[in-house]
């Protein structure tokens, strides 16, 4: 499993890397067909309420899976993004098991 972190206009945070890695490890353990993940953290200066964006793209056989969240804190954005990814992965796993 490979996780690539990209920080766009945001300072690098080892704590955020560790938190995200812990959450993604659970997905990698549950869905053995996952190859890698690319995580991007961005700041939306135009949104005073939320504005902390987390994008995660998962590489797996077939088309890639992508989700994004815009929340008040990066940790919440990571959780929401992973929830969205899990929904997509459940659907993908069902298609794998029917063949």
C-alpha positions, 0 to 999 in steps of 0.5 A: 500500500502506497499513500502519497500526500500533497499539500496545496497552499497548506503547511505539511502536517505530520499529525494529519499524515498519521491520522489519514494513514490510520483511517486509510489503513482500515480501508486497505485492510477491508478492501484487498484490491486497493493499490494506492491512494493520493491524498490532497489537502487544500485551503479554499480562501473564498469560504469563511465557514468551511474551506478545508478541503480533502481530496482522496483518489484510490487506485485499484483495478478498473477506474479510479475512485475519487471523493472530496469533502469541504469542512471546517477542519481537515480531520472532519474532511478526511472522515467524510471523504473516507465515508464517501469512498467506502460507499463507492468501494462497497459497490465496486466490491459487489461487481467484483464478486458477481463475475 
